[in-house]
Amino acid sequence: SRLGEGQFYPPTVLCDVTEGMRIMKEEIFGPIMCIVRVPRNSDAEAVRIANSCDFGLSSCCFSASKSRASRIISRLEAGMGSVNDLEGTSYMSQSLPFGGVKHSGYDRFAGIEGLRGLCHVKSVVEDRVV
């Protein structure tokens, strides 16, 4: 295998991650999933914990109830979101805008929003002469 010759990090699941851990405060680029146990199984608390991070590139919400996951994902402060799926799904769809919020960025590429970012809007006003 050539994996040992380059940079490779194996897919990793971290269980029982708490709010105070460093991994909860940083933007992670790698195949890592953090599982956080939310007190009292509270949706509001889950949203508060997720939104307390200074980064917001993407978010995922997994639940046996798709409608519950949809409600939660709509409240998360992130540029992209996925329900019962990984954020790679939205990244791989070039018709969707890609980008984050907070310290993860403020612009988009791909989709209509990405095209607008490449445009220079200019208003021109002329008097009508009859």
N, C-alpha and C positions, 0 to 999 in steps of 0.2 A: 504494500500500500504506500502511496506517495503522500498521504495525509501528514505524516510526521515531518515532511520536508518544508512545509509552509505553516502559515498561521491557521490553526484549526481549533475550535472550541466545541466539544461535543454538546448536543442538545441536553439541557439540564432543567430539572424541575426542582425548585426550592420550596419546601413545605414549611408551614408555621412561621412565615415571614411576619415580622412586626413592623409597626409604623416607624419606630426609631432606628431601624437598620439602614445602613448606608445605601443599600441597593434600592430602597424605596424612595430615595431622594435624588437619584441620578438617572440620566438617560442611558439606557442599556442597548447596545447594538450587538446582538448575539442571540443564539437560540436558547434563551432563558425564560422560563415561566415562573413567576412568583405566585405562590398561593397564600392568601391572607385570610385568616379566620376573622370574620367580622362579628363583633359583640352583638348578641341578641338577634343575629341574622337580620340586622336593620339595613334597609336600602339607603336611608339617609346617611347612616354612618359609613357605609361602603363608598358612597359618593364623596363624602367629606374626606375620607382617607385618600382616595384616588386623586382628588383635586388639590390635596395639600402639597403635591409635588410641584416644583418650579418648572417642570417640563411637560409638554403635552403634544407629542408627535402623533401618537395613536393610542387607541384604547380598545380593549376587548371585554365583553361581559358574557359569562357563561351561566346559564340557568336552565333548569328543567322547564321553566315557564318562559316561552319566547316573548310574551307580552311584558313580563316583568323585566327581562333583560333589555328589551327595547326602551322601556321607561327609564331604566338606569343609564343606558348608553347615551340617551339624549341629554342627560344632565352632566355628563363628564366633559371636562374642559380639555378637549383634544381636537386636533385637526382632522382626524379620521376615527372611525369607530366600526367595530364588527360585533355582531350578535352571534354567539355560539360558534365562533370561528376565529381564526388568527388574523391579525392585521395584514398578513401577506396577501390575503384575498383582495383587499382594496388597493394594495400597492401594485398588484399584477394587472389590474384593470386600468388601462391607459385612458379610458374615457372618463375616469373619475379624477377629480383634483387631488393632488398629493401635497401635503404640507402640514405644519404644526402651528401651535399657539404657544404663548408664554416664551420661555427661553429656547423653545424648539423651532422658532422661526415665525414669520408673519406673512409669507407669501405662498403661492401655490404654483405647481407646474402640472401639466397634463389637464385634460378636460377644457371646458370653455373658460374657466377661471385662469388656467395657465396661459391660454391664448391671449386673454385680456392683459395679462402681465407683460406680454411682449409688445403691446401696443402703446403708442403715445397719443393720448387723447388731446385734441386741440379744438377749441371753440373759435369760430370766425364769425364776425358780425359785419355786415355791410349795409349801408343805407341804400334803399331802393331809389333809383332815379327813373322817373317816367319820361 
